[in-house]
């Protein structure tokens, strides 16, 4: 996301894609500023017609269907590198995350993608990448994850 991009072309890319893959570091419990800037610029521009029909509500039913105006029909997957060890998640004895899962931490990003109608594939995480990196094992796990979730015969 640090490279230059053209917002209207990015909107067209989202409309074209059957599958959108996001790779990001976990940065202060969210995505990096450059990724957030990209999301703000592209998704805001596509919100009122290209990628969604507003927020999904109607004047007749203003209290219903918030966030359900998405026009995209594809899937997405988030792949994350994190300094936290895997054991920090889903464990109520680890007080910082207090038992939440990786996807609960990433819920704002999931909601962003779902806003536009994209369906989630399972998230991939590389853990402890600074203090205890397991690069070769992470690549093997990543290949297994991709083979499992992107096998065209099993996902059709």
Secondary structure, DSSP 4 states (H G I P E B T S, - for coil): --S---HHHHHHHHHH-SEEEEEEE-BTTB--HHHHHHHHHHHHHHTBTTSBBTTS--STTTTS-TT--B----EEEEEEE-SS-GGGSS-TTSTTTTT--HHHHTHHHHHHHHHTTPEEPPPEEE--TTTS--HHHHHHHHHHHHHHHS-HHHH-
